[in-house]
């Protein structure tokens, strides 16, 4: 199947990636080629096979629902490009 | 004192514990070597010389004051740059994390520190561990210590190169589809991918959470076992950490008599390089001579490994990498004026081409209308691949196979064709898909003098059996030693 420029732009929007026009063309071609290589899967009948949900059949792990303060909050906040005291600062949602 | 860098980690730790050498002298010997060779190898994104020497001096003082040192006493260790070391930059080889300082230690780092290892630096990976050559790092290409025109493999590129070139005593990497074993094969070291859940992923920057495992790259099998004994074990901070995993121990060499080794028919195929095949088959003869019986086995769904992996891993990556949004870490594109633009501009400019390609692929596979055809289908195929191994391990104790289809390739050889690059992982992906244990160790050199690797695959939590067999092999056929050809 062929991935069109519009398909690429739609996926890029979903993924929150700004792409240049050159990138749109490049990824369209490459995704087409990669997805073509994956069509071999459709030849395999898996109608009676359950999808894997846990690689080694892990059991659910429970713990007490008690908060555990992070040891160094300042170190986390220090990585933010913009902050306001103990808050992450974001740009306005609407232009 | 350059002899210190020739010691195995196990031997060095013993020497430091006994007071035969100081931790400071050992660290200094490695930093001298890094200073001399790093301009050629480019294995490191950060070298933590000052804190390492301080830490080494503290260990020496502790010993002098009568304190008992841990099993990795004074052992210089390098970490792939997707593992968090508090106070040190973690970039994952990506521009989007440039300047990001880790706020906490990964569980494996805490365990290394508690064992008195000395952290020498962070090593260069393919960006977000996506790649097989280090050509996807946003910062530099690490070279293969055996031939700087060749790639070191990837994505634990710097870890493999640093270990091979003796710029650290051993290193840690991460393996999602072969990212420890493939560079280990290319650089001529031992690379272990533990069973899924054996080693905590807390503090490992997530790529594909159902496939990622941290493991050691070492110059001897004994060091691999020693490193695993330190980093393995249950961790309440990782909800996928195995609860009743056997305690990893340092194995002793053992008689291979009665050990059954399977050769998967589907791994010895057209397209397998003849030198690789010859070397792996000769390794199998070594196992036979040590008393193992060798039979052919079948893993019939191997041919679907690449296609299903390149749906599952990018899908999980597209979700995991959503957190890099320009708000909380490092890089932000300041030309953005709305929140939406902050996300799109930052991610568009911050991620490199392969990461964007995989985010696009994963987003596509998970998007409405395609989920069943791609993601759900791939997870069904994954069930079949895991069943293949279960069946094979009814007949044999271990599987032996090539690690990679080719010897180390040259820079630029596969960069234009993502699918060709993806094929590097064809023999390593199945163990991630099934979650079982696997390692690569050196089994010879190509005619051009480049390392070749043989892969051992074991059922889940059978690391001890696998490492014991590997150690018997190493004793019978010592690994090639990197010649001192560098400046």
Interface residues (C-beta under 8 A of the other chain):
Chain A: X3 X7 X8 X11 X12 X14 X15 X16 X17 X18 X19 X23 X26 X27 X30 X31 X33 X34 X35 X37 X38 X40 X41 X42 X44 X46 X49 X50 X51 X52 X53 X54 X55 X56 X58 X59 X61 X63 X70 X71 X72 X75 X76 X78 X79 X80 X81 X82 X88 X90 X91 X92 X93 X94 X95
Chain B: X86 X99 X100 X101 X103 X104 X195 X196 X197 X210 X236 X239 X240 X242 X243 X301 X303 X304 X306 X307 X308 X310 X311 X318 X322 X325 X326 X327 X328 X329 X330 X331 X332 X336 X337 X338 X339 X340 X341 X342 X343 X344 X345 X347 X348 X349 X351 X353 X356 X357 X359 X360 X361 X363 X364 X367 X373 X374 X376 X377 X378 X379 X380 X381 X382 X383 X384 X386 X418 X419 X433 X434 X435 X460
